[in-house]
Amino acid sequence: MDFVETEEQRMIRESVANLCSRFPDEYWEERDRLGEFPQEFYDLVAEAGWIGTAIPERWGGAGRGIRDAAILLEEIAASGAAMNGASPVHLSMFGIHPLVKHGSDAMREKYLPDVAGGSLHVAFGVTEPDAGTDTTSIRTFARREGDRYIVRGRKVWTTKATHCERVVLLVRTTPKEEVERKTDGMTLLFAELQRPEVSISPIPKLGRNAVTTCEVVYDDLPVAVSDRIGEEGKGFYHLLDGLNAERILVAAEAIGIGRAALRRAVDYANERTVFDRPIGKNQGIAFPLAQARTQLEAAALMVAKAAWLIDHDKLCGKEANMAKWLAAEAGFNAADVALQTHGGFGYAREYHVERYWREARLMKLAPITQEMILNYVAEHVLGLPRSY
């Protein structure tokens, strides 16, 4: 792979940074404090054509792949928008990836142009309260009745569900005890959300409050068989395309948050004078900032490698997981160092680093915990016995 970004990729960074400059930190602080969806920002991103970055051109997108989408989301986060700005956009990138890869031509022609144009918001419904990261233990079930499925069950941590018309929904169509492999018998549906059979309840949370995260209850929701993504019973395997893309894109966002935090910390360290000298002159301040920058640069290389692999249809489970782990650690460390650099002012909303800190902390939990990634590396990379 080439470690030098192309001219087009540099133009993506510049164009996205210019768009984001219209939305200063104060805009994002207010959206977060009031819990208001950043509609103005989302509309501009959609108008510029960025929502469809990774959707093929024949279905209304730019056909540019996950690497370019990662650059886009990194720049959004780095502008100070952090997850409040990145999450509304990235769900229509990784969330729709299984449909791009495995949906029927009729589905792709029907839905992808609206997703690319930003008029169709898409959520991702996988996690359940009793299953957590044990995806094979989900209980949401879809029974087939003629040309439709009837879905019943409950999901949690469905981001942006209150604003989405559709959800990429993982269900069981065969009970776990009746399949040979526990990863069999699951199916992906492209279901409607804003229906009487669906109850959506936002979950109060620590950060990223401009974007709701919800519990969603499905009470006999009908879904047309024509809205099934891929084969019945093969949903887990189709889902993997979305999960690897998700980890790469979230990793890029973690790096962006780290960059935003470091930018503010370095400015403050240069300007803040204590004992007749800028605090940045002290190695106790300078070294943690330098270390944070070094960690961000290293994580960015793994993100680029993982994105290159997925865009070239190569196996990337190892790299996608490692990229997410490294970037989450580096991004949160940068935000933590930035808060510490500001001293007591780092705790004040006025300086914004507390918001970066809250949002960067999420990356160590979602879309998968750091511990589960280490489980994956221990088993599938090192060949150690499965621990769970």
C-alpha positions in Angstrom: 0.0 0.0 0.0 1.0 3.6 -0.6 1.6 5.6 2.6 1.1 8.9 0.7 -2.4 10.2 0.3 -3.6 10.9 -3.2 -4.3 14.4 -4.4 -8.0 13.5 -4.3 -7.8 12.4 -0.7 -6.0 15.6 0.2 -8.8 17.5 -1.5 -11.4 15.5 0.6 -9.6 16.6 3.8 -9.5 20.2 2.7 -13.1 20.3 1.5 -14.5 18.6 4.6 -12.4 20.9 6.9 -13.8 24.0 5.0 -17.4 22.8 5.4 -16.9 22.0 9.1 -15.3 25.4 9.8 -18.9 26.9 9.5 -19.7 25.0 12.7 -17.4 26.1 15.6 -17.0 24.4 18.9 -19.7 26.6 20.4 -22.3 25.1 17.9 -21.4 21.6 19.0 -21.4 22.4 22.7 -24.9 23.8 22.4 -26.2 20.9 20.4 -24.7 18.5 23.0 -26.1 20.5 26.0 -29.6 20.8 24.5 -29.7 17.3 23.1 -30.5 18.7 19.6 -29.8 16.8 16.4 -27.4 18.8 14.2 -29.8 19.1 11.3 -28.1 22.1 9.6 -24.7 20.3 9.6 -26.2 17.0 8.4 -28.0 18.8 5.5 -24.9 20.6 4.4 -22.9 17.3 4.4 -25.6 15.6 2.4 -25.9 18.5 0.0 -22.1 18.2 -0.6 -22.5 14.6 -1.5 -20.4 13.2 1.3 -23.1 10.8 2.8 -22.7 8.6 -0.3 -18.9 8.5 -0.2 -18.7 4.7 0.0 -21.8 3.9 -2.1 -21.2 2.8 -5.7 -21.8 5.5 -8.4 -24.5 3.4 -10.1 -26.6 3.8 -7.0 -26.1 7.5 -6.5 -22.9 7.5 -4.5 -19.3 8.5 -5.1 -18.0 5.0 -5.1 -14.9 5.9 -3.2 -14.6 3.2 -0.5 -14.0 3.0 3.2 -10.5 4.7 3.1 -12.0 7.9 1.8 -14.9 7.6 4.2 -12.4 7.3 7.0 -10.7 10.4 5.9 -14.0 12.3 5.8 -15.1 11.2 9.3 -11.7 11.9 10.8 -11.9 15.5 9.5 -15.4 15.9 10.8 -14.3 14.7 14.3 -11.1 16.7 14.2 -13.0 20.0 13.5 -14.4 19.8 17.0 -17.6 18.2 16.0 -16.3 14.9 17.5 -18.9 12.1 17.7 -21.9 14.5 17.7 -20.9 15.4 14.1 -19.5 12.1 13.0 -22.3 9.7 14.2 -25.1 11.2 12.1 -23.0 10.7 9.0 -21.2 7.4 9.6 -24.3 5.3 10.2 -25.2 5.7 6.6 -21.7 4.5 5.6 -21.0 1.4 7.6 -24.6 0.6 8.5 -25.5 0.4 4.8 -22.4 -1.5 3.8 -24.1 -5.0 4.1 -26.8 -3.8 1.8 -24.2 -2.5 -0.7 -22.4 -5.8 -0.6 -25.3 -8.3 -0.3 -28.6 -6.6 -1.1 -30.5 -7.5 -4.2 -30.3 -5.2 -7.2 -33.9 -4.2 -6.6 -33.1 -3.2 -3.0 -30.0 -1.3 -4.0 -31.8 0.6 -6.7 -34.7 1.4 -4.4 -32.9 2.6 -1.3 -29.2 3.5 -2.0 -29.9 6.7 -4.0 -31.9 8.1 -1.1 -29.3 7.0 1.4 -26.5 8.7 -0.7 -28.6 11.8 -1.0 -29.1 12.0 2.7 -32.9 11.8 2.6 -33.1 8.2 4.0 -31.6 7.9 7.5 -30.4 4.4 8.4 -29.8 2.9 11.9 -28.0 -0.3 12.9 -29.9 -2.8 15.1 -27.7 -5.6 16.5 -27.1 -5.4 20.3 -29.6 -6.7 22.8 -29.9 -6.2 26.5 -29.4 -9.9 27.4 -26.9 -10.7 24.7 -24.5 -7.7 24.7 -21.4 -8.6 22.6 -22.5 -12.2 22.4 -24.2 -11.6 19.1 -25.1 -15.2 18.5 -27.3 -15.2 21.6 -29.8 -12.6 20.3 -33.4 -13.4 20.8 -35.2 -11.0 18.4 -37.0 -13.4 16.2 -38.6 -13.1 12.7 -41.1 -15.8 11.7 -41.9 -16.0 8.0 -45.5 -15.7 6.9 -45.8 -15.9 3.2 -44.0 -12.9 1.6 -43.2 -11.2 4.8 -41.5 -11.7 8.2 -43.0 -10.8 11.5 -40.4 -9.4 13.9 -40.6 -9.5 17.7 -37.9 -8.6 20.1 -35.9 -5.8 21.7 -32.6 -4.0 20.8 -30.5 -1.5 22.8 -27.9 1.1 21.8 -29.6 1.7 18.4 -28.0 5.1 17.6 -30.1 7.7 15.9 -33.3 5.5 15.9 -35.5 8.6 16.5 -34.4 10.1 13.2 -34.1 7.0 11.0 -36.7 5.7 8.6 -35.0 2.3 8.3 -32.7 0.0 10.3 -30.3 -2.8 9.3 -31.8 -5.3 11.7 -30.2 -8.6 12.8 -32.8 -11.2 13.8 -32.9 -14.9 14.3 -35.0 -16.9 11.8 -33.9 -20.3 13.3 -33.6 -20.8 17.0 -30.0 -21.1 18.2 -30.5 -24.6 19.6 -31.6 -25.8 16.2 -28.5 -24.8 14.2 -25.3 -26.7 13.7 -23.2 -23.6 14.2 -24.3 -20.8 16.5 -23.5 -18.2 13.8 -26.1 -19.8 11.5 -29.8 -19.1 11.5 -29.5 -15.3 11.7 -30.9 -13.0 9.0 -30.4 -9.3 8.1 -33.6 -7.3 7.4 -33.9 -3.7 6.2 -36.9 -2.8 8.3 -39.0 0.3 8.8 -38.6 2.1 12.2 -41.3 4.7 12.3 -44.3 2.4 12.6 -46.9 1.7 15.3 -45.3 -1.7 15.9 -42.0 -0.1 17.0 -41.4 1.7 20.3 -38.3 3.9 20.5 -37.0 5.1 23.9 -33.9 7.3 24.0 -31.4 6.3 26.7 -29.9 9.2 28.9 -26.1 9.0 28.6 -22.8 10.7 29.4 -21.9 12.2 26.0 -22.7 12.5 22.4 -26.1 14.0 23.4 -26.9 15.6 20.1 -27.5 12.1 18.7 -29.9 9.8 20.5 -29.1 6.3 21.5 -32.2 4.2 22.0 -33.9 1.0 23.2 -36.1 -0.2 20.4 -38.9 -2.7 20.9 -40.4 -4.6 17.9 -43.9 -5.9 18.5 -44.9 -8.0 15.5 -43.3 -5.6 13.0 -44.0 -6.8 9.4 -41.0 -6.7 7.0 -41.3 -7.7 3.4 -39.1 -10.7 2.3 -38.0 -8.4 -0.6 -36.4 -6.3 2.2 -34.1 -9.1 3.3 -30.4 -8.4 2.9 -28.7 -11.5 1.4 -29.7 -15.1 2.2 -31.9 -16.2 5.0 -29.8 -17.7 7.8 -26.6 -16.1 6.6 -27.1 -12.7 8.2 -24.2 -13.0 10.6 -21.8 -13.4 7.8 -23.3 -10.6 5.8 -23.1 -8.4 8.9 -19.3 -8.9 9.2 -18.8 -6.6 6.2 -20.6 -3.8 8.2 -18.8 -4.6 11.4 -15.3 -4.4 10.0 -16.2 -1.1 8.2 -17.7 0.2 11.4 -14.5 -0.5 13.4 -12.3 1.2 10.8 -14.5 4.3 10.6 -14.9 4.7 14.4 -11.2 4.3 14.7 -10.7 7.2 12.3 -13.1 9.3 14.4 -11.2 8.5 17.5 -8.1 9.9 15.8 -10.0 13.0 14.8 -11.1 13.6 18.4 -7.6 13.2 19.6 -6.4 15.7 17.0 -9.1 18.2 18.1 -8.1 17.8 21.7 -4.4 18.2 21.0 -5.0 21.3 19.0 -6.7 23.0 21.9 -4.1 21.7 24.4 -1.1 22.9 22.4 -2.7 26.3 21.9 -3.4 26.6 25.6 0.1 25.4 26.6 1.6 28.1 24.4 -0.7 30.9 25.7 -1.1 30.1 29.4 1.6 31.7 31.5 2.4 30.6 35.0 5.5 31.5 37.0 6.5 33.9 34.1 6.7 31.2 31.5 4.3 29.4 29.1 3.3 26.1 30.6 4.2 24.4 27.4 7.9 25.1 28.2 7.7 22.6 31.0 8.5 19.0 30.1 5.7 17.8 32.4 3.3 19.4 30.0 5.2 19.0 26.7 6.1 15.3 26.9 2.6 13.9 27.4 1.4 16.0 24.5 4.3 14.8 22.3 3.5 11.2 23.4 -0.1 11.6 22.6 0.7 12.9 19.1 3.0 9.9 18.5 0.3 7.4 19.5 -2.2 9.1 17.2 0.2 8.9 14.3 0.8 5.2 14.9 -2.9 4.4 15.2 -3.6 6.3 12.0 -1.2 3.9 10.1 -3.2 0.9 11.2 -6.5 2.6 10.2 -5.1 3.3 6.8 -3.9 -0.4 6.4 -7.3 -1.8 7.5 -9.2 0.5 5.2 -6.9 -0.4 2.2 -7.5 -4.1 2.8 -11.3 -3.8 3.0 -11.4 -1.6 -0.1 -9.4 -4.3 -2.0 -11.8 -7.1 -0.8 -9.1 -8.7 1.3 -9.5 -10.2 4.8 -9.2 -7.4 7.3 -10.7 -8.7 10.6 -7.3 -8.6 12.4 -6.4 -5.1 11.1 -9.9 -3.6 11.6 -10.0 -4.8 15.3 -6.4 -3.6 15.9 -7.1 -0.3 14.3 -10.1 0.3 16.6 -8.2 -0.7 19.7 -5.2 1.4 19.0 -7.2 4.5 17.9 -9.5 4.3 20.9 -6.6 4.2 23.3 -4.7 7.0 21.5 -7.8 9.2 21.1 -8.8 9.0 24.7 -5.3 9.5 25.9 -5.0 12.6 23.8 -8.3 13.9 25.2 -7.2 13.1 28.8 -3.9 14.8 28.3 -5.6 17.8 26.9 -7.9 18.1 29.9 -5.0 17.7 32.2 -3.0 20.4 30.3 -5.9 22.8 30.9 -5.9 22.1 34.7 -9.1 23.2 36.4 -10.3 24.9 33.2 -10.3 21.6 31.4 -13.3 20.7 33.5 -15.2 23.7 32.2 -17.5 23.5 29.2 -16.1 26.8 27.9 -12.8 25.1 26.8 -14.5 22.2 25.1 -11.9 19.5 26.0 -14.3 18.0 28.6 -16.7 17.3 25.7 -13.9 15.7 23.7 -13.0 13.6 26.8 -16.5 12.4 27.3 -16.9 11.4 23.6 -13.5 9.9 23.3 -14.2 7.7 26.3 -17.1 6.1 24.3 -14.7 4.7 21.8 -13.3 2.3 24.4 -16.8 0.8 24.8 -18.4 1.0 21.4 -18.9 -0.5 18.9 -17.1 -3.2 20.8 -15.1 -3.1 24.0 -11.4 -3.1 24.1 -11.5 -6.4 26.0 -13.4 -8.1 23.3 -10.9 -7.0 20.7 -8.1 -8.4 22.8 -10.1 -11.7 23.0 -10.2 -11.7 19.2 -6.5 -11.0 18.8 -5.6 -13.6 21.4 -7.7 -16.4 19.8 -7.6 -15.6 16.1 -4.1 -14.0 15.7 -2.1 -15.6 18.5 -3.8 -19.0 18.4 -4.5 -19.0 22.2 -7.5 -21.0 23.6 -10.9 -19.2 23.4 -11.5 -17.6 26.8 -15.3 -17.0 26.5 
